[in-house]
Amino acid sequence: MALSPAQRHTARIEAERRLKAGQSAGADASLHTLIVALNRDVATAAGMERAERTRFKRDELLPRWLPTVEQYLSGDAVFQNPVFAWCVVWLFDTEQFDQALDWADRAIEQGQDTPEPFRSRFPVFVADTVLAWAEREACQGQPVEPYFSRTLENVMQRWTVPEALCAKYLKFQGLQLLRDENGEPRAAATEDRETLLQAREWLEKAQGRDHKCGVGTMLGRIAQRLRALDKTTASQAGAVEGSADA
C-alpha cells in the first residue's frame, strides 16, 4: 500500500532522526529517502580537506550509516544499494581493513556497483586500494599482513582483474622478500639463497603476466647476487679443503 505524501514526509523525518542518532534508518525508510540523505553527506565530505574528510568519514559518516547497512546485510533481499557501496569505500578510506575486506567480499558476491564517481568495479577498486596502501606501508618498513596476502589470493584466484594489476601484485610479493630494514627492496639485503630464488620466481611470474611491469633490473640484480653467493660458497669450500690437506 502506497504511503500518502504526509506519511512519506513523516517517514523521511524519522529516518533522518534515526541516522543522526547512529541508528538504523528503519524498515520503513524508503531507498529514495536514504539516497537523498546519503548524497547530502557525500557532498559534505567532498568539500573538505583530505585530513578532515577522513576524520569525518571515520567519526561521523560510518557511525551514522553502518547500522542501516548491517540491517540490509542481515536480511534476505539483495539489490543495488548505494549506502552499502559507500560504506565499503569509506571503510577502505579510513583503513578499517578487516571490516572493509569482509564487506567488499559481500559486495562483490552481490554484484554491487561502486559509487557513481568510481569507474572501476569493486574487485579492481579493492585491489588498487590495498596495493597502494601496501606500497606506502612497505616503503616505511611497516607490516602489510594479513591484508595484502588476503587480497593477493583474491586477485589471483577469485576476482576478474586486468593482467597488469595481477602483475603488480606478483611484483610486490617478490620485492617484499628483498626489503631491507629501511623498507627498500635490494637483492643484496639477503644472503639466503632460497629467499632470492623465491623472489625471482615471483618476479618472473609478474613478467609473464605483463612484460612491461618493470622487474628486469631486479631480476638482473638477483642473478648477480646469486652468482656472488655461489662464488663465496665455492671459495669457502676451497679454503676448507686446503686446510684439510695441510
DAPEZI-V44650 format. One record per backbone hydrogen bond with DSSP energy under -1.0 kcal/mol. CO is the residue of the C=O (numbers start at 1). NH is the residue of the N-H. E is the energy in kcal/mol with one decimal. If there is no record, write none. Layout:
co/nh/e
CO/NH/E
CO/NH/E
//
This chain:
co/nh/e
4/8/-2.7
5/9/-2.4
6/10/-2.3
7/11/-2.5
8/12/-2.3
9/13/-2.4
10/14/-2.2
11/15/-2.5
12/16/-2.5
13/17/-2.1
14/18/-2.4
15/19/-2.4
16/20/-2.3
17/21/-1.3
18/23/-2.9
19/22/-1.8
26/29/-1.3
30/34/-2.0
31/35/-2.7
32/36/-2.2
33/37/-1.9
34/38/-2.9
35/39/-3.1
36/40/-1.6
37/41/-1.9
38/42/-2.7
39/43/-2.3
40/44/-2.0
41/45/-2.4
42/46/-2.2
43/47/-1.0
45/48/-1.8
49/53/-2.9
50/54/-2.3
51/55/-1.9
52/56/-2.5
53/57/-2.3
54/58/-2.4
55/59/-3.2
56/60/-1.9
56/61/-2.5
57/62/-2.6
60/64/-1.6
61/65/-2.2
62/66/-2.9
65/69/-1.8
66/70/-3.0
67/71/-2.0
68/72/-1.9
69/73/-3.0
70/74/-1.5
72/75/-1.2
81/85/-2.2
82/86/-2.6
83/87/-2.1
84/88/-2.1
85/89/-2.0
86/90/-2.8
87/91/-2.2
88/92/-1.7
89/93/-2.6
90/94/-1.9
91/96/-2.8
92/95/-1.6
95/97/-1.1
96/100/-2.4
97/101/-2.8
98/102/-1.8
99/103/-2.8
100/104/-2.2
101/105/-2.0
102/106/-1.6
103/107/-2.8
104/108/-2.6
105/109/-2.4
106/110/-2.2
107/112/-2.8
115/118/-2.1
121/125/-2.6
122/126/-3.1
123/127/-2.2
124/128/-2.9
125/129/-2.4
126/130/-2.8
127/131/-2.1
128/132/-2.3
129/133/-2.1
130/134/-2.8
131/135/-2.6
132/136/-1.8
133/137/-2.6
134/138/-2.9
135/139/-1.8
137/140/-1.0
137/142/-2.7
138/141/-1.9
144/148/-2.4
146/150/-2.0
147/151/-1.9
148/152/-3.0
149/153/-2.3
150/154/-1.6
151/155/-3.0
152/156/-2.5
153/157/-2.1
154/158/-2.1
154/159/-3.2
162/166/-1.8
163/167/-2.5
164/168/-1.6
165/169/-1.7
166/170/-2.3
167/171/-2.8
168/172/-2.4
169/173/-2.3
170/174/-2.0
171/175/-2.8
172/176/-2.5
175/178/-1.7
178/186/-2.9
180/183/-2.0
184/180/-2.4
186/189/-1.6
187/190/-1.1
192/196/-1.8
193/197/-2.3
194/198/-2.3
195/199/-2.6
196/200/-2.5
197/201/-2.0
198/202/-2.2
199/203/-2.5
200/204/-2.4
201/205/-2.0
202/206/-2.1
203/207/-2.3
204/208/-1.9
205/209/-1.4
206/210/-2.3
210/213/-1.9
215/219/-2.4
216/220/-2.0
217/221/-2.0
218/222/-2.5
219/223/-2.1
220/224/-2.1
221/225/-2.4
222/226/-2.7
223/227/-2.2
224/228/-2.3
225/229/-2.4
226/230/-2.5
227/231/-2.4
228/232/-2.3
229/233/-2.6
230/234/-2.5
231/235/-2.4
232/236/-2.4
233/237/-2.4
234/238/-2.3
235/239/-2.3
236/240/-2.0
237/241/-2.1
238/242/-2.5
239/243/-2.1
240/244/-2.0
241/245/-2.1
242/246/-1.7
//
